[in-house]
């Protein structure tokens, strides 16, 4: 016997990517360049590493699930500096072991198994697959709102029927978005807040890319609520040090927002065994208190976009995003899986087919025809990859035209 809900889970995008490439051999004379996974590869900052090694004695103690007051205060101070938001550290902030596990666990604390109707969790589409898995394993029904070019790659909430809104208990938003890098404006937030007032759902705001931008810091849910003159009721934001501080292996972040949501989430996590190591807490305090390494990180990503976007925009349908370290690129011919396979086979560059990040919803997979390019490799590797992609795309497009011409000439 096992939890039958596990049968509803779909393969993770990178498992599908391995299957897609299983029969391929990239050219041996070219060094492979992997731009498929959003794993930061800049060095972790010295301020974090020094604090980590100085706190190794913390390995000898059991940590509290709520984290230390010093860590929560550091998080609160960062929220005030970054967003101008003042919230009580004691009951409105909770350390988590990275945003991934927190996004999953939070849904389990929100969805009521005794709900008289099957609850709905709304997600953008394309999306981070944890949103779907968390909803399914909580017994909820995922509902996807397509993000298309004609909607600025943001969800058009007006497309959600009233009957769905009435069953909706939680809405995931991701700004800057994964994979598109689009940032929600204050007007976008106020549209969602109006729907929240009408239907009473929780907003779970995934903001893990918010520190990678090009000069304009993206809004977050707590800041947007403050600017709208409303409380943080029904709102939770998720952030982490993985992208901000190039420390994905640290597994450190925090959630902040409505204390009425934090309290049951803390209870759930206490039973779930999700306390952050005392050693990691000290490293996290140092990271949240330091902005110099974050600014340097942004400069490195800006240099990559400045170098790569002109090359790729000449051959693919792409442009610099609002924020994040991804390029969302339309491919010639519209077959993202075939393009990604051919690109890997001929150039050794790995990208992620956009259709792997989305679901067929409302008659369309909005990721189809796109690839996600993560500019996480060193600058020189990103430039080399862009040059290979550009040269390959020119040949790919010419061959497609030739095939089409041959078909038209066939009697």
C-alpha positions as CSV (number, residue, x, y, z in Angstrom):
1,X,0.0,0.0,0.0
2,X,1.1,3.5,-0.7
3,X,-0.3,7.0,-1.1
4,X,-2.3,6.8,-4.3
5,X,-1.9,10.5,-4.8
6,X,1.7,9.9,-5.8
7,X,0.4,8.4,-9.0
8,X,-0.8,11.8,-10.0
9,X,2.7,13.3,-10.0
10,X,4.3,13.9,-13.4
11,X,8.0,13.4,-14.2
12,X,10.1,16.4,-13.2
13,X,11.3,18.5,-16.2
14,X,14.9,17.4,-15.9
15,X,13.9,13.7,-15.8
16,X,12.1,14.4,-19.1
17,X,15.1,16.2,-20.5
18,X,17.4,13.2,-19.7
19,X,14.9,10.9,-21.6
20,X,14.7,13.4,-24.5
21,X,18.5,13.3,-24.9
22,X,19.1,9.7,-24.0
23,X,19.9,8.6,-27.5
24,X,22.0,11.6,-28.5
25,X,25.7,12.2,-28.5
26,X,26.9,15.8,-28.6
27,X,29.9,16.6,-30.9
28,X,33.1,15.5,-29.2
29,X,35.1,18.5,-30.3
30,X,32.9,21.0,-28.5
31,X,32.9,21.4,-24.7
32,X,29.3,20.9,-23.4
33,X,27.6,23.9,-22.0
34,X,24.5,23.3,-19.8
35,X,22.1,26.2,-19.7
36,X,19.1,24.1,-18.8
37,X,18.9,24.2,-15.0
38,X,18.5,27.4,-12.9
39,X,21.4,26.5,-10.6
40,X,23.5,29.5,-9.6
41,X,27.2,28.9,-10.4
42,X,28.8,32.1,-9.1
43,X,30.9,31.5,-6.0
44,X,29.1,31.8,-2.7
45,X,30.2,35.0,-0.9
46,X,33.1,34.9,1.5
47,X,30.9,36.6,4.2
48,X,28.6,33.6,4.2
49,X,31.4,31.0,4.1
50,X,33.3,32.7,6.9
51,X,30.1,32.8,9.1
52,X,29.4,29.2,8.3
53,X,32.8,27.9,9.3
54,X,32.9,30.1,12.4
55,X,29.6,28.5,13.6
56,X,30.4,24.8,13.3
57,X,29.8,24.4,17.0
58,X,26.1,24.7,16.1
59,X,26.2,21.2,14.7
60,X,26.2,20.0,18.3
61,X,22.7,21.4,19.1
62,X,19.1,20.8,18.1
63,X,17.7,23.9,16.5
64,X,14.2,25.3,17.1
65,X,11.8,25.1,14.2
66,X,11.0,28.8,14.6
67,X,14.7,29.6,14.3
68,X,16.6,32.0,16.5
69,X,15.3,35.5,17.2
70,X,18.5,36.9,15.7
71,X,17.8,35.2,12.4
72,X,14.2,36.4,12.3
73,X,15.3,40.0,13.2
74,X,17.9,39.9,10.4
75,X,15.1,38.8,8.0
76,X,12.9,41.6,9.3
77,X,15.6,44.2,8.9
78,X,16.2,43.0,5.3
79,X,12.5,43.3,4.5
80,X,12.5,46.9,5.8
81,X,15.6,47.8,3.8
82,X,14.5,46.1,0.6
83,X,10.7,46.8,0.6
84,X,10.1,49.4,3.2
85,X,7.9,46.8,5.0
86,X,7.9,46.6,8.8
87,X,6.5,43.4,10.2
88,X,7.0,41.7,13.6
89,X,9.8,39.3,13.5
90,X,8.4,37.1,16.3
91,X,5.2,36.0,14.7
92,X,5.3,37.1,11.0
93,X,8.6,35.5,9.9
94,X,9.6,31.8,9.8
95,X,13.0,30.4,8.6
96,X,12.7,27.6,6.0
97,X,15.1,25.2,4.4
98,X,15.0,26.8,1.0
99,X,11.9,28.0,-0.8
100,X,11.3,24.7,-2.6
101,X,10.4,22.7,0.6
102,X,8.6,25.6,2.0
103,X,6.3,26.1,-1.0
104,X,5.4,22.4,-0.8
105,X,4.8,22.3,2.9
106,X,2.8,25.5,3.0
107,X,0.1,24.1,0.8
108,X,-0.2,21.1,3.2
109,X,-0.9,23.5,6.1
110,X,-3.5,25.6,4.1
111,X,-5.6,23.0,2.3
112,X,-8.4,21.5,4.6
113,X,-8.9,17.8,3.9
114,X,-12.5,18.2,5.2
115,X,-13.4,20.9,2.8
116,X,-16.9,20.2,1.6
117,X,-15.8,20.7,-2.0
118,X,-12.5,19.8,-3.6
119,X,-10.3,22.8,-3.1
120,X,-8.5,24.5,-6.0
121,X,-5.0,25.7,-6.1
122,X,-4.4,28.2,-9.0
123,X,-1.0,28.3,-10.6
124,X,0.5,30.3,-13.5
125,X,1.3,28.1,-16.6
126,X,4.3,27.6,-17.3
127,X,5.2,27.2,-13.6
128,X,7.6,25.7,-11.0
129,X,6.5,22.1,-10.7
130,X,6.4,22.1,-6.9
131,X,3.2,24.1,-7.1
132,X,1.4,21.3,-8.9
133,X,2.9,18.5,-6.7
134,X,2.0,20.3,-3.5
135,X,-1.6,20.8,-4.6
136,X,-2.0,17.2,-5.7
137,X,-0.5,15.7,-2.6
138,X,-2.7,18.0,-0.4
139,X,-5.8,16.6,-2.2
140,X,-6.4,19.8,-4.1
141,X,-7.1,20.3,-7.8
142,X,-4.5,22.3,-9.7
143,X,-6.0,24.9,-12.0
144,X,-3.6,26.5,-14.6
145,X,-3.9,30.1,-16.0
146,X,-1.9,30.3,-19.2
147,X,0.8,33.0,-19.5
148,X,1.1,34.0,-23.1
149,X,2.9,36.7,-25.1
150,X,-0.5,38.6,-25.5
151,X,-0.8,38.7,-21.7
152,X,2.8,39.9,-21.1
153,X,3.5,36.4,-20.0
154,X,1.4,37.0,-16.8
155,X,-1.8,35.2,-15.8
156,X,-5.0,36.8,-17.1
157,X,-7.2,36.3,-14.0
158,X,-10.3,37.3,-16.0
159,X,-10.0,33.9,-17.8
160,X,-10.7,32.0,-14.5
161,X,-14.5,31.1,-14.2
162,X,-16.4,32.1,-11.2
163,X,-17.1,28.5,-10.3
164,X,-13.3,27.9,-10.0
165,X,-12.8,31.0,-8.0
166,X,-15.4,29.9,-5.5
167,X,-13.4,26.7,-4.8
168,X,-10.0,28.4,-4.8
169,X,-8.2,28.3,-1.5
170,X,-4.7,29.4,-2.6
171,X,-3.2,31.2,-5.6
172,X,0.5,30.8,-6.5
173,X,2.2,33.8,-8.1
174,X,5.8,34.0,-9.2
175,X,7.3,37.4,-9.7
176,X,9.9,37.7,-11.3
177,X,8.4,34.7,-13.2
178,X,10.0,31.4,-13.8
179,X,10.6,30.9,-16.8
180,X,9.7,34.2,-18.4
181,X,11.3,36.8,-16.0
182,X,8.2,39.0,-16.1
183,X,7.5,41.2,-13.0
184,X,4.1,42.0,-11.7
185,X,3.2,45.8,-11.5
186,X,1.3,47.5,-8.7
187,X,-1.7,47.4,-11.0
188,X,-1.3,43.7,-11.5
189,X,-1.1,43.1,-7.7
190,X,-4.2,45.3,-7.1
191,X,-6.2,43.2,-9.6
192,X,-5.3,40.1,-7.6
193,X,-6.0,41.8,-4.3
194,X,-9.5,42.7,-5.5
195,X,-10.1,39.0,-6.4
196,X,-8.8,38.0,-3.0
197,X,-11.2,40.3,-1.2
198,X,-14.0,38.8,-3.2
199,X,-13.2,35.1,-2.9
200,X,-11.0,34.9,0.2
201,X,-8.1,32.8,-1.0
202,X,-4.5,32.9,0.2
203,X,-1.8,34.4,-2.0
204,X,1.5,32.5,-1.9
205,X,4.1,34.7,-3.6
206,X,7.3,33.0,-4.8
207,X,9.9,35.8,-4.9
208,X,13.2,33.8,-5.1
209,X,14.4,35.7,-8.2
210,X,13.6,39.2,-6.9
211,X,17.2,40.2,-6.2
212,X,18.4,39.5,-9.8
213,X,17.3,42.6,-11.7
214,X,18.7,45.3,-13.9
215,X,18.3,48.4,-11.7
216,X,14.6,48.3,-10.9
217,X,13.9,46.1,-7.8
218,X,10.8,44.1,-8.4
219,X,7.7,44.6,-6.2
220,X,6.8,41.8,-3.7
221,X,3.5,41.0,-2.3
222,X,4.1,42.6,1.1
223,X,5.3,45.8,-0.5
224,X,2.4,45.8,-3.0
225,X,0.0,45.4,-0.2
226,X,1.6,48.2,1.8
227,X,1.4,50.5,-1.3
228,X,-2.3,49.6,-1.7
229,X,-3.0,50.6,1.9
230,X,-3.9,47.1,3.0
231,X,-2.7,44.7,5.6
232,X,-0.8,41.5,4.9
233,X,-3.8,39.3,5.8
234,X,-3.9,36.2,3.5
235,X,-0.5,36.9,2.0
236,X,2.8,35.0,2.4
237,X,6.0,35.7,0.5
238,X,8.8,33.1,0.0
239,X,12.4,34.0,-0.5
240,X,15.8,32.3,-0.2
241,X,19.5,32.8,-0.4
242,X,19.9,30.3,-3.3
243,X,19.8,32.9,-6.1
244,X,20.4,36.1,-4.1
245,X,23.6,34.8,-2.5
246,X,24.6,32.0,-4.8
247,X,24.1,29.4,-2.1
248,X,21.7,26.8,-3.4
249,X,23.4,24.1,-1.3
250,X,22.8,26.1,2.0
251,X,19.1,25.4,1.7
252,X,18.1,28.6,3.5
253,X,15.3,31.1,3.2
254,X,12.3,32.4,5.0
255,X,8.6,33.1,4.6
256,X,7.0,36.3,5.9
257,X,3.5,37.7,6.1
258,X,0.2,37.0,7.8
259,X,0.8,35.7,11.3
260,X,-2.5,33.8,11.1
261,X,-0.9,31.7,8.3
262,X,2.5,31.6,9.9
263,X,1.2,30.0,13.1
264,X,-0.3,26.8,11.6
265,X,2.6,26.6,9.2
266,X,5.0,26.6,12.2
267,X,2.9,23.8,13.8
268,X,3.1,21.8,10.6
269,X,6.8,22.2,10.3
270,X,7.4,21.3,13.9
271,X,5.9,17.8,13.1
272,X,7.5,17.7,9.7
273,X,11.0,18.1,11.2
274,X,12.0,21.1,9.2
275,X,14.2,23.1,11.6
276,X,17.2,24.9,10.1
277,X,20.6,24.0,11.5
278,X,22.1,26.4,14.0
279,X,25.2,26.6,11.8
280,X,23.2,27.5,8.7
281,X,21.3,30.1,10.7
282,X,24.5,31.9,11.5
283,X,25.6,31.9,7.9
284,X,22.1,33.1,6.9
285,X,22.3,36.0,9.3
286,X,25.6,37.1,7.7
287,X,24.1,36.8,4.2
288,X,20.9,38.7,4.9
289,X,22.9,41.5,6.6
290,X,25.3,42.0,3.6
291,X,24.3,43.7,0.3
292,X,27.7,44.1,-1.3
293,X,27.8,40.5,-2.6
294,X,24.3,40.8,-3.9
295,X,25.2,43.9,-5.9
296,X,28.2,42.1,-7.3
297,X,26.1,39.2,-8.3
298,X,23.7,41.5,-10.2
299,X,26.6,43.0,-12.0
300,X,27.7,39.6,-13.2
301,X,24.3,38.7,-14.5
302,X,23.9,42.1,-16.2
303,X,27.2,41.6,-18.0
304,X,25.9,38.2,-19.3
305,X,22.6,39.7,-20.5
306,X,24.3,42.6,-22.2
307,X,26.6,40.3,-24.1
308,X,24.2,37.5,-24.9
309,X,20.8,39.1,-25.7
310,X,22.0,40.9,-28.8
311,X,23.4,37.6,-30.2
312,X,20.3,35.6,-29.5
313,X,17.7,38.3,-30.3
314,X,19.1,38.2,-33.9
315,X,18.0,34.6,-34.4
316,X,15.4,33.8,-31.7
317,X,12.2,35.5,-30.5
318,X,13.6,36.8,-27.2
319,X,14.5,39.9,-25.2
320,X,16.0,40.9,-21.9
321,X,13.4,39.9,-19.1
322,X,12.2,42.3,-16.4
323,X,14.4,40.3,-13.9
324,X,15.8,36.8,-13.1
325,X,18.5,35.0,-14.9
326,X,16.4,33.3,-17.6
327,X,15.8,34.0,-21.3
328,X,12.5,32.8,-22.6
329,X,13.1,32.3,-26.3
330,X,10.7,31.4,-29.1
331,X,12.2,28.9,-31.6
332,X,11.8,28.7,-35.3
333,X,9.3,26.1,-36.4
334,X,7.5,26.1,-33.0
335,X,8.7,22.6,-32.0
336,X,10.6,23.2,-28.8
337,X,11.6,19.6,-28.1
338,X,12.8,19.0,-31.6
339,X,14.8,22.2,-31.5
340,X,16.4,21.4,-28.1
341,X,17.3,17.9,-29.3
342,X,18.9,19.2,-32.5
343,X,20.7,22.0,-30.7
344,X,22.2,19.6,-28.2
345,X,23.2,17.1,-30.8
346,X,24.9,19.6,-33.1
347,X,26.4,22.1,-30.5
348,X,26.5,20.5,-27.1
349,X,24.4,23.3,-25.6
350,X,21.7,22.1,-23.3
351,X,18.5,24.2,-22.9
352,X,15.1,23.2,-21.5
353,X,12.0,22.9,-23.7
354,X,9.3,25.3,-22.6
355,X,6.6,22.6,-22.9
356,X,8.3,20.7,-20.1
357,X,7.6,23.6,-17.8
358,X,3.8,23.8,-18.6
359,X,0.7,21.7,-18.9
360,X,-1.8,21.4,-21.6
361,X,-4.5,23.7,-20.3
362,X,-7.6,25.2,-22.0
363,X,-6.5,23.7,-25.4
364,X,-2.9,24.8,-25.4
365,X,0.5,24.3,-23.8
366,X,1.8,27.9,-23.5
367,X,5.4,26.7,-23.1
368,X,5.3,25.0,-26.5
369,X,7.5,26.7,-29.1
370,X,9.9,28.2,-26.4
371,X,13.1,27.2,-24.7
372,X,14.3,28.4,-21.4
373,X,18.0,29.5,-21.3
374,X,19.5,29.9,-17.9
375,X,22.5,32.3,-17.9
376,X,24.2,30.6,-15.0
377,X,27.4,29.5,-16.6
378,X,30.5,31.8,-16.6
379,X,30.3,34.8,-18.9
380,X,32.7,33.4,-21.5
381,X,30.7,30.1,-21.6
382,X,27.4,32.0,-22.0
383,X,28.9,34.0,-24.9
384,X,30.2,30.9,-26.5
385,X,26.8,29.1,-26.1
386,X,25.0,32.1,-27.6
387,X,27.3,32.1,-30.7
388,X,26.7,28.3,-31.1
389,X,23.0,28.8,-30.8
390,X,23.0,31.6,-33.3
391,X,25.0,29.7,-35.9
392,X,22.9,26.6,-35.4
393,X,19.6,28.5,-35.6
394,X,20.5,30.0,-39.0
395,X,21.2,26.5,-40.4
396,X,18.1,25.1,-38.7
397,X,15.9,27.7,-40.2
398,X,17.4,27.3,-43.7
399,X,17.0,23.6,-43.6
400,X,13.4,24.0,-42.5
401,X,12.7,26.3,-45.4
402,X,14.4,23.8,-47.8
403,X,12.2,21.0,-46.5
404,X,9.1,23.1,-46.9
405,X,10.1,24.0,-50.4
406,X,10.7,20.4,-51.3
407,X,7.3,19.5,-50.0
408,X,5.7,22.2,-52.1
409,X,7.5,21.0,-55.2
410,X,6.4,17.4,-54.8
411,X,3.7,16.7,-57.5
